[in-house]
């Protein structure tokens, strides 16, 4: 009997299903970059953010109807109030900055710079949780910063601004992960994601109405934003949740280089947009540094993302 248990452990050590979910996370996240890039630039980032997350929430309604565990959480929404409000505001700002960066410096460089959210999460932990660095994390920070400098270096003013927006977006998403870690660890993560999508749509809509910046998109842009929200803010996150359950955190970090690889391939074949060789080297440096950070950090609560 014990031999059978050992055999079962060995056969489940590398669960194929977990890696399929992992690849799906990277693929659908990268696909959301395509939809974001393709949206009409005449639409302001706040409007895109509204339709993006409203689309994600619309599709999440079907998941709530399908899964009993999600329906049962509807009776306990009161305990989600704090994370609902905070995650909605933080994500709304981060998403608008991400859209701006995507349009300015393109999907590949934005994807590289967004990986710095792991570094920001670590720094938040050091500042507010009293966490300490080990040698592996120190190496990871140095490599990440070095790669970030290479990617972030721009001569044109508008590109510098776009780079800054990407870094700020990464910071807000790392703040989101920090809030989830502190407030929502005992909550249902899929419900948190569903409520976040609704909350971001509400925050963006209120802002647009107050500032008079609300825009009505054409049918093509509406479809692009709806599918962007579906692929990036919903399907990718659902796949990530499942991969985290089936794989340990260190293996699930493989999603980072895969995502950037998919983004580069999509950008090249769809938009004929490819960064220079030196930028690709810098991006590789960021990914390697981030992998170091996660591997030597152990478990990291980063399940919401973009």
C-alpha positions in Angstrom: 0.0 0.0 0.0 2.8 2.4 0.9 4.6 1.6 -2.3 1.4 2.5 -4.2 1.2 5.8 -2.4 4.8 6.5 -3.2 4.2 5.7 -6.9 1.2 8.0 -6.8 3.3 10.8 -5.5 5.9 10.3 -8.1 3.4 10.2 -11.0 1.8 13.4 -9.7 5.1 15.2 -9.2 4.8 16.8 -12.7 1.1 17.0 -13.3 0.4 17.6 -17.0 -2.8 19.4 -16.3 -1.0 21.9 -14.1 1.4 22.8 -16.9 -1.4 23.0 -19.4 -3.1 25.6 -17.2 0.3 27.3 -16.8 0.8 27.6 -20.6 -2.8 28.8 -20.9 -2.2 31.5 -18.4 0.8 32.8 -20.4 -1.1 32.5 -23.7 -4.3 34.3 -22.7 -2.4 37.0 -20.8 -0.3 37.7 -23.9 -3.4 37.6 -26.1 -4.9 40.4 -23.9 -1.9 42.5 -24.9 -2.9 42.1 -28.5 -6.5 43.2 -27.9 -5.2 46.2 -25.9 -2.8 47.2 -28.6 -5.5 46.9 -31.3 -8.1 49.1 -29.6 -8.5 52.6 -31.2 -6.1 55.1 -29.7 -8.7 57.8 -29.8 -10.4 56.1 -26.9 -8.8 57.4 -23.7 -7.3 54.8 -21.3 -10.0 55.3 -18.7 -12.7 54.4 -21.2 -10.8 51.3 -22.3 -10.4 50.3 -18.6 -14.2 50.6 -18.1 -15.2 48.4 -21.0 -12.3 46.0 -20.4 -13.3 45.1 -16.9 -17.0 45.4 -17.5 -16.5 42.7 -20.2 -14.6 40.6 -17.7 -17.4 41.0 -15.2 -20.0 40.2 -17.8 -18.4 36.9 -18.6 -17.8 36.2 -14.8 -21.6 36.1 -14.4 -21.7 32.9 -16.3 -19.1 31.3 -14.1 -21.1 32.3 -11.0 -24.2 30.6 -12.5 -22.2 27.5 -13.4 -20.3 26.8 -10.1 -22.1 26.1 -6.9 -19.1 27.3 -4.8 -19.4 30.7 -6.5 -23.2 31.0 -5.9 -22.7 30.1 -2.2 -20.3 33.1 -1.8 -23.1 35.5 -2.8 -24.5 35.0 0.6 -21.3 36.2 2.2 -20.4 39.3 0.2 -20.2 41.5 3.3 -16.8 40.0 4.2 -15.5 41.0 0.8 -16.3 44.7 1.3 -12.8 46.0 2.2 -10.9 44.1 -0.5 -13.7 45.0 -3.1 -13.2 48.7 -2.5 -9.4 48.7 -2.3 -8.7 46.3 -5.1 -11.2 48.2 -7.4 -9.4 51.5 -7.0 -5.9 50.2 -7.2 -6.6 48.0 -10.2 -8.4 50.9 -12.0 -5.4 53.1 -11.8 -3.0 50.3 -12.7 -5.0 49.2 -15.7 -5.3 52.7 -17.1 -1.5 53.2 -16.8 -1.0 49.8 -18.5 -3.2 50.8 -21.4 -1.2 54.1 -21.8 2.1 52.3 -21.7 0.9 49.6 -24.2 0.1 52.3 -26.7 3.3 54.3 -26.1 6.2 51.8 -25.9 4.4 48.7 -27.3 3.5 45.2 -25.9 7.0 43.6 -25.6 8.6 46.4 -23.5 5.4 46.8 -21.5 5.4 43.1 -20.8 9.1 43.2 -19.6 8.6 46.2 -17.4 5.4 44.8 -15.8 7.5 41.9 -14.4 9.0 44.5 -12.0 5.8 44.2 -9.9 7.5 41.2 -8.2 10.3 43.5 -7.2 7.9 46.1 -5.9 6.0 43.4 -4.0 9.2 42.4 -2.3 10.0 46.0 -1.4 6.5 46.5 0.1 7.1 43.4 2.2 10.4 44.7 3.5 8.9 48.2 4.3 5.6 47.1 5.9 6.0 43.5 7.0 9.6 43.7 8.2 10.7 40.9 5.8 14.5 40.5 5.2 16.5 39.8 2.0 18.6 36.6 1.5 21.5 36.3 -0.9 19.4 34.9 -3.7 16.9 37.8 -3.5 19.7 40.3 -3.5 21.1 38.8 -6.7 17.6 38.8 -8.1 17.1 42.5 -7.3 20.4 43.5 -8.9 19.7 41.5 -12.1 16.1 42.8 -12.3 17.2 46.5 -11.9 20.1 46.1 -14.4 17.6 44.6 -17.0 15.1 47.3 -16.1 17.6 50.1 -16.8 18.4 48.6 -20.2 14.7 48.3 -21.1 13.7 51.7 -19.6 16.5 53.7 -21.2 14.9 55.9 -23.9 16.0 59.0 -25.6 12.6 60.3 -26.8 10.5 62.1 -24.1 7.2 60.4 -24.9 8.9 57.0 -24.7 10.4 57.9 -21.3 6.9 58.9 -20.1 5.5 55.6 -21.4 8.2 53.7 -19.6 7.3 55.5 -16.4 3.7 54.6 -16.8 4.6 50.9 -17.2 6.6 51.0 -14.0 3.8 52.9 -12.1 1.3 50.3 -13.4 3.6 47.5 -12.1 3.7 49.2 -8.7 -0.1 49.5 -8.5 -0.5 45.8 -9.4 2.2 44.9 -6.8 0.2 46.9 -4.3 -2.9 44.9 -5.3 -1.0 41.7 -4.5 0.1 43.1 -1.2 -3.5 44.0 -0.2 -4.7 40.6 -1.2 -2.0 39.0 0.9 -2.9 41.1 3.9 -6.7 41.3 3.7 -8.0 38.5 1.5 -6.0 35.4 2.2 -8.9 33.5 3.7 -11.4 34.5 1.0 -12.4 32.8 -2.2 -9.9 34.1 -4.8 -12.2 33.7 -7.8 -14.9 35.7 -6.0 -12.3 38.4 -5.3 -11.5 38.5 -9.0 -15.1 38.7 -10.0 -15.9 41.5 -7.6 -12.7 43.3 -8.6 -13.8 43.3 -12.3 -17.2 44.8 -11.2 -15.5 47.3 -8.9 -13.0 48.5 -11.5 -15.9 49.0 -14.0 -17.8 51.1 -11.4 -14.8 53.2 -10.4 -13.9 53.9 -14.0 -17.5 54.8 -14.9 -17.8 57.2 -12.0 -14.5 58.9 -13.0 -15.5 59.1 -16.6 -18.9 60.7 -15.8 -17.5 63.2 -13.3 -14.7 64.3 -15.7 -16.9 64.2 -18.8 -14.4 61.9 -20.5 -16.8 59.0 -21.2 -16.7 57.8 -24.8 -18.9 55.5 -26.8 -16.8 53.1 -28.8 -17.6 51.6 -32.2 -18.6 47.9 -32.4 -15.1 46.7 -33.4 -13.5 48.4 -30.4 -16.3 47.2 -28.1 -15.6 43.6 -29.2 -11.8 44.0 -28.8 -12.2 45.4 -25.3 -14.7 42.7 -24.2 -12.4 40.0 -25.4 -9.4 41.7 -23.9 -11.2 41.6 -20.5 -12.3 38.0 -21.1 -8.8 36.7 -22.0 -6.6 38.8 -19.7 -8.8 39.7 -16.6 -10.8 36.4 -16.5 -9.6 33.3 -18.5 -5.9 34.0 -17.7 -6.7 34.5 -14.0 -8.9 31.4 -13.9 -6.1 29.3 -15.4 -3.5 30.8 -13.1 -5.7 29.9 -10.1 -5.8 26.3 -11.2 -2.1 26.1 -12.0 -1.2 27.4 -8.5 -3.4 24.6 -7.0 -1.7 21.9 -9.1 1.9 23.2 -9.1 4.1 24.6 -6.4 4.9 28.3 -6.6 8.5 27.8 -7.9 7.3 25.9 -10.9 4.5 28.3 -11.6 7.0 31.1 -12.1 7.7 29.6 -15.5 4.7 31.6 -16.6 6.8 34.8 -16.6 9.2 34.0 -19.5 6.4 32.2 -21.4 4.1 35.3 -21.2 6.8 37.6 -22.6 7.7 35.1 -25.3 4.1 34.9 -26.4 3.8 38.7 -26.4 6.9 39.1 -28.5 5.7 36.5 -31.0 2.2 38.1 -31.2 3.7 41.6 -31.6 6.0 40.4 -34.4 3.5 38.5 -36.4 0.5 40.7 -35.9 1.9 44.2 -35.5 5.4 43.7 -37.1 6.8 45.2 -33.9 10.0 43.8 -32.4 12.2 45.5 -29.8 15.9 46.0 -30.5 18.4 43.3 -29.6 19.6 45.2 -26.6 16.1 45.7 -25.3 15.5 42.0 -25.6 18.6 41.4 -23.5 17.3 43.8 -20.9 14.0 42.1 -20.9 15.6 38.7 -20.4 17.6 40.2 -17.5 14.3 41.3 -15.9 12.8 37.9 -16.2 15.8 36.1 -14.9 16.0 38.5 -11.9 12.3 38.0 -11.1 12.6 34.3 -11.3 15.5 34.5 -8.8 13.3 36.6 -6.5 10.3 34.2 -6.6 12.4 31.1 -6.3 14.3 32.3 -3.3 11.3 33.9 -1.7 9.1 30.8 -1.5 5.4 31.4 -1.6 4.2 34.7 -3.1 0.6 35.9 -3.2 0.3 37.2 -6.8 -2.9 35.8 -8.1 -4.8 38.8 -9.3 -2.4 40.5 -11.8 -3.8 42.5 -14.7 
